[in-house]
């Protein structure tokens, strides 16, 4: 199974689902030069948000701590600890801030025939 993000150019293959560690993120370079942070939870659900922390401008959200508040999964920035909802991108600690979310899916990998 591969993890794919939907970007303006179409579906972008990120990695194999088995390469992701539940509760930890990975940074992905996007075709436009930006970055996304991709996460998988313990149930196998995948999420993708902008990797740039809007409070500092640093591309660090993929290194944040993943948790759950009120049934909503979030990542806490490793710098100032603001929490971002992984479903909506909104900041749980500051109503005026949010990060972009990306549609994400898992797809069956077709094995190459030799």
DSSP file (Angstrom, degrees, kcal/mol; ACC not computed):
  #  RESIDUE AA STRUCTURE BP1 BP2  ACC     N-H-->O    O-->H-N    N-H-->O    O-->H-N    TCO  KAPPA ALPHA  PHI   PSI    X-CA   Y-CA   Z-CA
    1    1 A X              0   0    0      0, 0.0    16,-2.8     0, 0.0    17,-0.4   0.000 360.0 360.0 360.0 131.3    0.0    0.0    0.0
    2    2 A X  E     -AB  16 107A   0    105,-3.1   105,-2.4    14,-0.3     2,-0.5  -0.786 360.0-129.4-105.6 152.9    1.3    3.4   -0.9
    3    3 A X  E     -AB  15 106A   0     12,-3.3    11,-3.5    -2,-0.3    12,-0.9  -0.879  30.0-173.4 -99.2 130.5    0.4    6.8    0.7
    4    4 A X  E     -AB  13 105A   0    101,-3.0   101,-2.4    -2,-0.5     2,-0.4  -0.971  12.9-154.1-129.5 142.1   -0.6    9.4   -1.8
    5    5 A X  E     -AB  12 104A   0      7,-2.5     7,-3.5    -2,-0.4     2,-0.7  -0.873  20.2-126.3-109.8 145.1   -1.4   13.2   -1.5
    6    6 A X  E     +A   11   0A   0     97,-2.4    97,-0.4    -2,-0.4     2,-0.2  -0.841  38.9 165.4 -93.4 118.3   -3.6   15.2   -3.7
    7    7 A X  E >   -A   10   0A   0      3,-2.8     3,-2.5    -2,-0.7    95,-0.0  -0.741  55.8 -88.3-120.8 169.3   -1.7   18.2   -5.0
    8    8 A X  T 3  S+     0   0    0      1,-0.3     3,-0.1    -2,-0.2    -2,-0.0   0.808 128.0  54.7 -52.5 -30.6   -2.7   20.5   -8.0
    9    9 A X  T 3  S-     0   0    0      1,-0.3     2,-0.3     0, 0.0    -1,-0.3   0.588 122.0 -99.3 -79.0  -9.6   -0.8   18.2  -10.4
   10   10 A X  E <  S-A    7   0A   0     -3,-2.5    -3,-2.8     2,-0.0     2,-0.5  -0.897  73.1  -8.2 126.3-157.8   -2.8   15.2   -9.3
   11   11 A X  E     -A    6   0A   0     -2,-0.3     2,-0.5    -5,-0.2    -5,-0.2  -0.665  61.1-157.9 -81.9 125.8   -2.0   12.3   -6.8
   12   12 A X  E     -A    5   0A   0     -7,-3.5    -7,-2.5    -2,-0.5     2,-0.4  -0.912  13.7-133.2-106.9 120.7    1.6   12.3   -5.6
   13   13 A X  E     +A    4   0A   0     -2,-0.5    -9,-0.2    -9,-0.2     3,-0.1  -0.600  27.2 176.1 -73.9 128.2    3.0    9.0   -4.3
   14   14 A X  E     -     0   0A   0    -11,-3.5     2,-0.3     1,-0.4    -1,-0.2   0.882  49.8 -55.7 -98.8 -55.5    4.8    9.7   -1.0
   15   15 A X  E     -A    3   0A   0    -12,-0.9   -12,-3.3     5,-0.0    -1,-0.4  -0.959  63.9 -62.9-171.6 177.9    5.9    6.3    0.4
   16   16 A X  E >   -A    2   0A   0     -2,-0.3     3,-1.8   -14,-0.3     4,-0.4  -0.643  43.1-127.9 -77.1 139.7    4.8    2.9    1.4
   17   17 A X  G >  S+     0   0    0    -16,-2.8     3,-1.7    -2,-0.3    -1,-0.1   0.862 109.2  62.8 -55.9 -36.7    2.4    2.9    4.3
   18   18 A X  G 3  S+     0   0    0    -17,-0.4    -1,-0.3     1,-0.3   -16,-0.1   0.667  93.1  64.2 -65.1 -16.5    4.6    0.4    6.1
   19   19 A X  G <  S+     0   0    0     -3,-1.8     2,-0.3     2,-0.1    -1,-0.3   0.619  87.0  87.1 -82.3 -13.0    7.4    3.0    6.1
   20   20 A X  S <  S-     0   0    0     -3,-1.7     2,-0.5    -4,-0.4     5,-0.1  -0.681  70.9-142.4 -89.8 141.8    5.4    5.3    8.4
   21   21 A X    >   -     0   0    0     -2,-0.3     3,-2.3     3,-0.2    19,-0.4  -0.902  29.1-109.1-102.1 124.1    5.6    4.9   12.2
   22   22 A X  T 3  S+     0   0    0     -2,-0.5    19,-0.2     1,-0.3     3,-0.1  -0.251 103.8  17.4 -53.5 132.5    2.3    5.5   14.0
   23   23 A X  T 3  S+     0   0    0     17,-2.4    43,-0.7     1,-0.2     2,-0.4   0.393 109.9  92.6  86.8  -3.0    2.4    8.8   15.9
   24   24 A X    <   -     0   0    0     -3,-2.3    16,-0.6    16,-0.4    -1,-0.2  -0.933  63.1-140.7-123.8 148.0    5.4   10.2   14.0
   25   25 A X  E     -C   39   0B   0     37,-0.9     2,-0.3    -2,-0.4    14,-0.2  -0.600   4.6-153.1-104.5 165.4    5.4   12.4   11.0
   26   26 A X  E     -C   38   0B   0     12,-1.8    12,-2.7    -2,-0.2     2,-0.3  -0.985  19.3-125.5-132.1 146.8    7.5   12.6    7.9
   27   27 A X  E     -C   37   0B   0     -2,-0.3     2,-0.4    10,-0.2    10,-0.2  -0.730  23.2-161.7 -91.3 141.2    8.2   15.6    5.7
   28   28 A X  E     -C   36   0B   0      8,-2.7     8,-2.1    -2,-0.3     2,-0.5  -0.987  15.3-133.9-126.4 129.3    7.4   15.4    2.0
   29   29 A X  E     -C   35   0B   0     -2,-0.4     6,-0.2     6,-0.2     2,-0.2  -0.717  26.9-147.6 -81.2 126.8    8.8   17.7   -0.7
   30   30 A X    >   -     0   0    0      4,-2.9     3,-2.3    -2,-0.5    -1,-0.0  -0.555  24.6-107.9 -94.4 159.1    6.0   18.8   -3.0
   31   31 A X  T 3  S+     0   0    0      1,-0.3    -1,-0.1    -2,-0.2    -2,-0.0   0.794 119.3  55.8 -56.8 -29.0    6.2   19.6   -6.7
   32   32 A X  T 3  S-     0   0    0      1,-0.0    -1,-0.3     2,-0.0     3,-0.1   0.420 123.0-103.6 -84.8   3.4    5.8   23.3   -6.0
   33   33 A X  S <  S+     0   0    0     -3,-2.3    -2,-0.1     1,-0.3    -1,-0.0   0.288  86.6 116.3  92.9  -9.7    8.8   23.3   -3.6
   34   34 A X        -     0   0    0     -5,-0.1    -4,-2.9     1,-0.0     2,-0.4  -0.120  59.0-123.1 -77.1-177.0    6.6   23.4   -0.5
   35   35 A X  E     -C   29   0B   0     -6,-0.2    16,-1.8    -3,-0.1    17,-0.4  -0.971  14.9-161.0-132.6 147.6    6.4   20.7    2.1
   36   36 A X  E     -CD  28  50B   0     -8,-2.1    -8,-2.7    -2,-0.4     2,-0.5  -0.902  16.0-136.7-118.8 154.4    3.7   18.6    3.7
   37   37 A X  E     -CD  27  49B   0     12,-3.6    12,-2.2    -2,-0.3     2,-0.4  -0.965  21.5-161.2-110.3 124.4    3.8   16.7    6.9
   38   38 A X  E     +CD  26  48B   0    -12,-2.7   -12,-1.8    -2,-0.5     2,-0.3  -0.893  11.2 178.7-112.9 135.8    2.3   13.2    6.7
   39   39 A X  E     -CD  25  47B   0      8,-2.5     8,-2.4    -2,-0.4     2,-0.4  -0.923  16.2-160.5-131.9 154.3    1.2   11.1    9.7
   40   40 A X  E     - D   0  46B   0    -16,-0.6   -17,-2.4   -19,-0.4   -16,-0.4  -0.997  16.6-145.4-131.3 138.6   -0.4    7.8   10.3
   41   41 A X    >   -     0   0    0      4,-2.4     3,-1.8    -2,-0.4   -19,-0.1  -0.392  36.1 -92.0 -95.6 179.8   -2.2    6.9   13.6
   42   42 A X  T 3  S+     0   0    0      1,-0.3   -20,-0.1     2,-0.1    -1,-0.1   0.718 125.7  56.3 -66.3 -21.0   -2.3    3.6   15.4
   43   43 A X  T 3  S-     0   0    0      2,-0.1    -1,-0.3     0, 0.0   -21,-0.0   0.524 120.9-107.1 -86.7  -4.8   -5.5    2.6   13.5
   44   44 A X  S <  S+     0   0    0     -3,-1.8     2,-0.3     1,-0.3    -2,-0.1   0.470  70.5 144.4  94.9   2.9   -3.8    3.1   10.2
   45   45 A X        -     0   0    0      1,-0.0    -4,-2.4    -5,-0.0    -1,-0.3  -0.569  38.5-143.7 -76.6 138.0   -5.5    6.3    9.2
   46   46 A X  E     -D   40   0B   0     -2,-0.3     2,-0.3    -6,-0.2    -6,-0.2  -0.754  17.3-176.1-106.6 151.2   -3.4    8.8    7.3
   47   47 A X  E     -D   39   0B   0     -8,-2.4    -8,-2.5    -2,-0.3     2,-0.3  -0.964   6.2-165.2-139.8 152.9   -3.3   12.6    7.5
   48   48 A X  E     +D   38   0B   0     54,-0.4    54,-2.6    38,-0.4     2,-0.3  -0.970  14.5 161.5-145.6 130.6   -1.4   15.3    5.7
   49   49 A X  E     -DE  37 101B   0    -12,-2.2   -12,-3.6    -2,-0.3    52,-0.2  -0.858  50.6 -73.7-134.4 169.4   -1.0   19.0    6.6
   50   50 A X  E     -D   36   0B   0     50,-2.3   -14,-0.3    -2,-0.3    52,-0.0  -0.427  36.7-142.7 -61.4 139.9    1.4   21.8    5.6
   51   51 A X  S    S+     0   0    0    -16,-1.8    10,-2.3   -23,-0.1     9,-0.9   0.611  71.5  99.8 -82.1 -11.9    4.7   21.3    7.3
   52   52 A X  B    S-F   59   0C   0    -17,-0.4     2,-0.6     7,-0.3     7,-0.3  -0.648  71.6-136.0 -84.1 124.1    5.3   25.0    7.9
   53   53 A X    >>  -     0   0    0      5,-3.1     4,-3.1    -2,-0.5     3,-0.6  -0.678  10.7-150.5 -74.5 117.3    4.5   26.3   11.4
   54   54 A X  T 34 S+     0   0    0     -2,-0.6    -1,-0.1     1,-0.2    -2,-0.0   0.688  91.8  56.6 -68.0 -15.9    2.5   29.5   10.9
   55   55 A X  T 34 S+     0   0    0      3,-0.1    -1,-0.2     1,-0.1    -2,-0.0   0.799 126.0  14.8 -83.6 -29.9    3.8   31.0   14.2
   56   56 A X  T <4 S-     0   0    0     -3,-0.6    -2,-0.2     2,-0.2     3,-0.1   0.617  90.9-127.3-117.9 -20.0    7.5   30.7   13.4
   57   57 A X     <  +     0   0    0     -4,-3.1     2,-0.2     1,-0.3    -3,-0.1   0.394  64.3 135.0  83.7  -3.5    7.7   30.0    9.7
   58   58 A X        -     0   0    0     -5,-0.2    -5,-3.1    -6,-0.1     2,-1.6  -0.558  62.7-126.4 -82.3 143.0    9.8   26.9   10.3
   59   59 A X  B    S+F   52   0C   0     -7,-0.3    -7,-0.3    -2,-0.2    -1,-0.1  -0.637  72.9 113.9 -86.5  81.6    9.1   23.7    8.4
   60   60 A X    >   +     0   0    0     -2,-1.6     3,-2.3    -9,-0.9    18,-0.3   0.424  27.0 104.3-133.5  -2.5    8.9   21.5   11.5
   61   61 A X  G >  S+     0   0    0    -10,-2.3     3,-1.8    -3,-0.3    -9,-0.1   0.800  76.3  66.6 -62.3 -26.3    5.3   20.2   12.0
   62   62 A X  G 3  S+     0   0    0    -11,-0.3   -37,-0.9     1,-0.3    -1,-0.3   0.718 100.6  52.1 -63.4 -18.7    6.3   16.7   10.8
   63   63 A X  G <  S+     0   0    0     -3,-2.3    -1,-0.3   -39,-0.1    -2,-0.2   0.310  91.0 114.3 -98.1   7.5    8.5   16.5   13.9
   64   64 A X  S <  S-     0   0    0     -3,-1.8     2,-0.5    -4,-0.2   -39,-0.3  -0.150  74.7 -95.5 -76.8 171.7    5.6   17.4   16.3
   65   65 A X  E     -G   76   0D   0     11,-1.5    11,-2.9   -41,-0.1     2,-0.4  -0.758  35.5-141.8 -89.4 129.1    3.9   15.4   18.9
   66   66 A X  E     +G   75   0D   0    -43,-0.7     2,-0.2    -2,-0.5     9,-0.2  -0.737  36.2 141.5 -93.4 137.9    0.7   13.6   17.8
   67   67 A X  E     -G   74   0D   0      7,-2.4     7,-2.3    -2,-0.4     2,-0.4  -0.801  41.9-110.0-152.8-166.0   -2.2   13.4   20.2
   68   68 A X  E     -G   73   0D   0      5,-0.3     2,-0.4    -2,-0.2     5,-0.2  -0.997  21.4-177.6-143.2 134.6   -6.0   13.5   20.5
   69   69 A X  E >  S-G   72   0D   0      3,-2.5     3,-1.7    -2,-0.4    -2,-0.0  -0.978  77.3 -12.8-135.5 120.5   -8.2   16.1   22.1
   70   70 A X  T 3  S-     0   0    0     -2,-0.4     3,-0.1     1,-0.3    -1,-0.1   0.838 129.2 -54.3  60.4  32.9  -12.0   15.7   22.3
   71   71 A X  T 3  S+     0   0    0      1,-0.2     2,-0.5     0, 0.0    -1,-0.3   0.491 114.9 117.0  80.2   3.1  -11.8   12.9   19.8
   72   72 A X  E <   -G   69   0D   0     -3,-1.7    -3,-2.5    14,-0.0    -1,-0.2  -0.905  63.4-129.9-107.6 127.6   -9.9   15.0   17.2
   73   73 A X  E     +G   68   0D   0     -2,-0.5    13,-2.6    -5,-0.2    14,-0.5  -0.501  35.6 171.9 -72.8 142.8   -6.3   14.0   16.2
   74   74 A X  E     -GH  67  85D   0     -7,-2.3    -7,-2.4    11,-0.3     2,-0.4  -0.938  29.7-138.0-142.8 165.6   -3.7   16.8   16.4
   75   75 A X  E     -GH  66  84D   0      9,-2.0     9,-2.9    -2,-0.3     2,-0.5  -0.997  18.8-143.9-123.6 135.2    0.0   17.5   16.1
   76   76 A X  E     -GH  65  83D   0    -11,-2.9   -11,-1.5    -2,-0.4     7,-0.2  -0.860  27.0-112.6 -98.2 128.2    1.7   19.9   18.5
   77   77 A X     >  -     0   0    0      5,-2.9     4,-1.0    -2,-0.5   -16,-0.1  -0.306  16.4-136.6 -57.0 136.6    4.4   22.0   17.0
   78   78 A X  T  4 S+     0   0    0    -18,-0.3    -1,-0.2     2,-0.1   -17,-0.1   0.649  97.7  49.4 -70.6 -12.1    7.8   21.1   18.4
   79   79 A X  T  4 S+     0   0    0      3,-0.1    -1,-0.1   -21,-0.1    -3,-0.0   0.945 132.0   1.4 -91.0 -66.7    8.7   24.8   18.8
   80   80 A X  T  4 S-     0   0    0      2,-0.1    -2,-0.1     0, 0.0    -3,-0.0   0.423  91.8-123.2-107.9  -0.2    5.9   26.7   20.5
   81   81 A X     <  +     0   0    0     -4,-1.0    -3,-0.1     1,-0.2     2,-0.1   0.549  50.9 157.6  73.5  11.5    3.5   23.7   21.2
   82   82 A X        -     0   0    0     -6,-0.1    -5,-2.9     1,-0.1     2,-0.4  -0.453  38.9-128.8 -64.0 142.6    0.4   25.0   19.4
   83   83 A X  E     -H   76   0D   0     -7,-0.2     9,-3.1    -2,-0.1    10,-0.6  -0.809  18.6-160.5-101.2 133.7   -1.8   22.1   18.4
   84   84 A X  E     -HI  75  91D   0     -9,-2.9    -9,-2.0    -2,-0.4     2,-0.2  -0.958  22.5-122.2-117.1 125.9   -3.1   21.7   14.8
   85   85 A X  E  >  -H   74   0D   0      5,-2.7     4,-2.1    -2,-0.5   -11,-0.3  -0.468  15.6-148.5 -64.2 125.8   -6.1   19.6   14.1
   86   86 A X  T  4 S+     0   0    0    -13,-2.6   -38,-0.4    -2,-0.2    -1,-0.2   0.672  93.9  48.0 -74.3 -15.8   -5.0   16.9   11.6
   87   87 A X  T  4 S+     0   0    0    -14,-0.5    -1,-0.2   -40,-0.1   -13,-0.1   0.873 129.5  15.6 -88.2 -42.8   -8.5   16.8   10.0
   88   88 A X  T  4 S-     0   0    0      2,-0.2    13,-0.2    12,-0.0    -2,-0.2   0.671  89.1-130.5-106.8 -21.3   -9.2   20.5    9.5
   89   89 A X     <  +     0   0    0     -4,-2.1    10,-2.3     1,-0.3    -3,-0.1   0.315  58.8 139.7  85.4  -8.2   -5.8   22.2    9.9
   90   90 A X  B     -J   98   0E   0      8,-0.2    -5,-2.7    -6,-0.1     2,-0.4  -0.387  58.9-112.3 -73.7 148.4   -7.2   24.7   12.4
   91   91 A X  B     -I   84   0D   0      6,-2.4     3,-0.3     3,-0.4    -7,-0.3  -0.660  17.1-155.6 -79.1 127.8   -5.1   25.7   15.4
   92   92 A X  S    S+     0   0    0     -9,-3.1     3,-0.1    -2,-0.4    -1,-0.1   0.600  93.6  44.7 -77.8 -11.8   -6.7   24.4   18.6
   93   93 A X  S    S+     0   0    0    -10,-0.6     2,-0.3     1,-0.3    -1,-0.2   0.499 119.9  33.0-111.1  -8.3   -4.9   27.1   20.7
   94   94 A X    >   -     0   0    0     -3,-0.3     3,-2.1   -11,-0.2    -3,-0.4  -0.823  62.3-156.6-153.3 106.2   -5.4   30.2   18.5
   95   95 A X  T 3  S+     0   0    0     -2,-0.3    -4,-0.1     1,-0.3    -1,-0.1   0.692  91.9  63.0 -59.6 -19.9   -8.6   30.6   16.4
   96   96 A X  T 3  S+     0   0    0     -6,-0.1     2,-0.3     2,-0.0    -1,-0.3   0.447  95.3  71.0 -85.9   0.3   -6.8   32.9   14.0
   97   97 A X    <   +     0   0    0     -3,-2.1    -6,-2.4    -6,-0.2     2,-0.3  -0.886  50.5 152.7-122.6 149.7   -4.3   30.4   12.8
   98   98 A X  B     -J   90   0E   0     -2,-0.3     2,-0.3    -8,-0.3    -8,-0.2  -0.975  27.5-137.2-161.2 162.7   -4.5   27.3   10.6
   99   99 A X        -     0   0    0    -10,-2.3     2,-0.1    -2,-0.3   -46,-0.1  -0.901  35.5 -96.5-122.7 156.8   -2.5   25.2    8.2
  100  100 A X        -     0   0    0     -2,-0.3   -50,-2.3   -51,-0.0     2,-0.3  -0.429  34.3-149.3 -69.6 143.5   -3.5   23.7    4.9
  101  101 A X  B     -E   49   0B   0    -52,-0.2     2,-0.4   -13,-0.2   -52,-0.3  -0.830   6.3-147.8-108.5 155.8   -4.7   20.1    4.9
  102  102 A X        -     0   0    0    -54,-2.6   -54,-0.4    -2,-0.3     2,-0.2  -0.968  22.1-112.3-122.3 137.5   -4.2   17.7    1.9
  103  103 A X        -     0   0    0     -2,-0.4   -97,-2.4   -97,-0.4     2,-0.4  -0.491  43.0-170.8 -61.1 136.6   -6.4   14.9    0.8
  104  104 A X  E     +B    5   0A   0    -99,-0.2     2,-0.3   -58,-0.2   -99,-0.2  -0.981  11.1 172.4-134.8 144.7   -4.6   11.7    1.4
  105  105 A X  E     -B    4   0A   0   -101,-2.4  -101,-3.0    -2,-0.4     2,-0.4  -0.961  27.6-127.9-144.7 162.3   -5.3    8.1    0.4
  106  106 A X  E     -B    3   0A   0     -2,-0.3     2,-0.4  -103,-0.2  -103,-0.2  -0.937  28.5-169.3-110.2 139.7   -3.7    4.7    0.5
  107  107 A X  E     -B    2   0A   0   -105,-2.4  -105,-3.1    -2,-0.4     2,-0.3  -0.949  29.0-102.7-130.4 148.8   -3.6    2.8   -2.7
  108  108 A X        -     0   0    0     -2,-0.4     2,-0.4  -107,-0.2    -2,-0.0  -0.525  37.2-130.0 -70.0 130.8   -2.7   -0.8   -3.6
  109  109 A X        -     0   0    0     -2,-0.3     2,-0.6     1,-0.0    -1,-0.1  -0.686  14.6-137.4 -82.9 130.5    0.8   -1.0   -5.0
  110  110 A X        -     0   0    0     -2,-0.4     2,-0.2     1,-0.0    -1,-0.0  -0.791  20.4-128.7 -89.8 127.6    1.0   -3.0   -8.2
  111  111 A X        -     0   0    0     -2,-0.6     2,-0.2     1,-0.1    -1,-0.0  -0.493  23.2-112.6 -75.3 141.4    4.0   -5.3   -8.3
  112  112 A X        -     0   0    0     -2,-0.2     2,-0.5     1,-0.0    -1,-0.1  -0.528  25.2-137.0 -73.7 137.8    6.3   -5.1  -11.3
  113  113 A X              0   0    0     -2,-0.2    -1,-0.0     1,-0.1     0, 0.0  -0.851 360.0 360.0 -98.7 128.0    6.3   -8.2  -13.5
  114  114 A X              0   0    0     -2,-0.5    -1,-0.1     0, 0.0    -2,-0.0   0.400 360.0 360.0-106.5 360.0    9.7   -9.3  -14.7
